[in-house]
């Protein structure tokens, strides 16, 4: 049976790109678990305050056939593995379940491990039973229902629909090279944005009250008092109140329309 023979990671300040290779087809392989491992300055696995190793199984949103993710809630690649030989870690800085970003200036590596349907004698992957999670309750028009105290009514739902699919490991984990998550390149600083998740985040902000009004986005941008408290500048790390000054200091460039 085939095995993973090489794995490599490449990173900027925002996203990691991973690629791995196999020497032959891995029989009954359904995909690959991807785990982000944080390292200290000596290259050892970092420890969390509770003494456990700082490992994060990366997020996944695409379910197996017969399952559904109606609320677009993240699971992990242990439950919904990556079904190809390359992948981008879009949550290297952005978190899957909150607005606060992970720090840069950290060192990580990744561990890639093949998964298949669980059979006797295999090491089991984490339990795939969907957890109960709280989401905003919505009315028949799709608007979140606001309570008298200004907060939104919550309901408990399964994290995904459909029968759980227990998985097991088909081989050992293979580690990538360590990478440094940084904006600094010698005397220069380079900053890249994460357009896919940024667009999803912006949509959620605009729909927090269940209504998307005409010109709502331009009005929010034009009025700092309306900026979301979690907005921050990736150039100078200012909060929402400091972004206007950051923009003012940028060199003026002509606006190009239509491409």
N, C-alpha and C positions, 0 to 999 in steps of 0.2 A: 504494500500500500504506500502511496505517496506521502511525503512529509514536506513541511515548510523548510526551505534550505537557506533563505536569506530574507531579511526584512530591514527596511531603511526608512528613516524619518527626516523630513525637511520642514523648517518652520520659519515664520516671520514673527511679528509681534502679536498676531491675532489668530492664525489658523495653522494647524500642522497638516502636512500631506504625508501619507504613509503608503508604502508599496512593499509587497512581499512576493516571493516566488516559490513554486513547488517543483519537485523533481519528477512528479507523475501525478495522475489523478488520485485524489484522496477519496477512497470508496465511501459512499453514504454520507459524504460531507454536505451539510446544509448551509455552511457559512463559517464565519470566524468571529470569535470574541476579541474585542480590542480593549485593553486596559492601559490607562495612563498611570505611570509610576513617577512620583516626584523624587528627586535626588538632592542630596546635600552637596556642598562644595567639593567633597572628596569622592563623589560619585556613588555613595551608598544610598540605599532607600531611606528617605526621610521618615521621621516618626511624628505621629500626631500627638497632641497633649495627653491622650489616654494611653500612649505607648504603642499603639498599633501602627503598622506600616501605612504610609500615605499612598494608597492606590485607589484609583477611580475607574470603575468600569464605564466606558463611554456610552453616551446616549444614543438611542435609536428610536425612530418614529414609524418605520414601515413594518407592518405586521405580516405574519404568514397568511397564506391563502386559508380562508375559513375563519379568520379573525378580523376584527375591525378596530380602528382607533378613532371613534367618532368625535372625541373631544381633543384630539391632537395632543395627547399627553405622552411625555417621553418614558420609554422603558430603557433597558440597557441592551448592549450587544450580547449579553449572556442569554437573553430571552429571544431577541430578534437579531440574529447575527448578520454581519456584513457578508453579502453574497457576491463578492468580487475580490480581486487581488490588489486593489488600491482603494484609498478612502481618505476623506478629509475630516479632521477633528474640528468641527465648527464650535464646539463648546470648550475649547482650550482656554479661552478668556471669558466668553459669555456663559452664564450658568443656564442650565436647562429649566430651572423652576423659580428663578428670582432675578431681579434686575441688577443686583450687585455683581460687579465683575470680579473674576479671579485676578490676582496680581500678575504683572510681568516680572522680568528679571528672575525667572526661575529656571531650573533645569529639570528636564523630564526625559524619560524613554517610554517606549510602548512595548507591550507584550501581546503577541498575536497567537491565538490558539484555535484549532479547528473543532467544530461542533457537529454532532449528528443526533439522530433520535436516540433517546436513552435506552440501553439494552443491558441485560445482566452482565455484571463484570466491569461495566464502565464507571468511571468517576462522574457523578452527577453534577451538572451545572446548577446554579441557584434555582430555587423553587419558582416556577413560572406562574403560580396562582396569582391572578390579578388582585391587587390591593384595593381597598376602598379609599377614595380620595374625595376631597371637597371641591366643588366648583360652584360658580354662581348659578342660581336658579333663574331661568328665563321664562318670560310670558310667551303667549302664542305668537307674538311678533318678533321674538328673539331678543327682546330687551331684558337686561338683568333687572330683577325685582328689588327695589330699594325699600328698606325698612324705615320706620319712623325716626330712628336715630341716625339716619344717613348712611348706614352700612348696607351691604347687599346680602340678601337672603341666600343661604348656602344649602346645597343638597349633597348627599353622598352617592357616588357612582363608582362602578368598577373601572379600574384604570384602562381596561380594554374589554371588548366583547369577543365572545367565541371561546372554544375549548382550549385550555392551556396545553402546550406541547412540551413535555419534559425533554430536555436535551442532556447529552453527555459528551465528555471530551474524547476526541479521537487521537490525541497525541499531546506531546508537551508544548508548553508555550515557548515561542522564539522571541527574543528581545531585539529591538532596533538599536541603532546607535543613540547615544544621548544627544539632546539638542538643547540650546539655550534660547529661551523665549525673551527676546529683547528688541527694543527699537534702535539700539545704538550699534552703528557700524563704523568703528573708528571715530573720526571727528564728526560724522554725520548721524542724523536720526531719521529713520524711515518709519512711516506709519501706514498701515493698511487697514481698510475697513472690512466689515463682515456684512455685505449687503443682504444676503439671504436672511439671516436671523434678524438683522436690523429692520428689514421690511416687515417681518412677522411681529417684531416688538412694537413697531410704530402702529401697525393695525390694531394691536391689542390696546394700546394707549388711547387711540381714537375711539375705540368701541367700549371703553370702560363704563360709560354711561348708557351704552346700548344704542346710541344715536350718532350717525356721522353726518354733520351738517355741511351745507355748501360753504366753501372757503374756510372750513375749520382749520385745516393744516396751515394755510398762510397766515391766518390770524394768530395761531399759536406761536408760529415762528417769529412774527412781528412784535409780539408782546411778551417780554421776559417774565412777567408776572404769571403767565399761563404755562410756562415751561414745566415739564414734569420734573419732580424732585430728584429722579434718578439719572437725569441727563448729565453727562460730563464731557469735557473736551479731551479728545485723545492726543491733542498736541501739547497742552500744558497741564492737563489733569484738573482744570478748574471745574467747579460745580456750575449749575445753571446760571447763577448770578455773575460768574466771572467770564462766561463765554463771550458776551458782547465786547469786552475789552480785548479778549484774544483775537476775535474776528477783526477788530479795528486795527490791530497791529500787523495783520497779514498784508503782504503786498497786493495791490489792486490788480486784478487781471480782467480782461474783457470777457463778457459772457458770450459763449458760443451757443447758438440755438439751432436745433435740428440735427444734432449729432456731435 
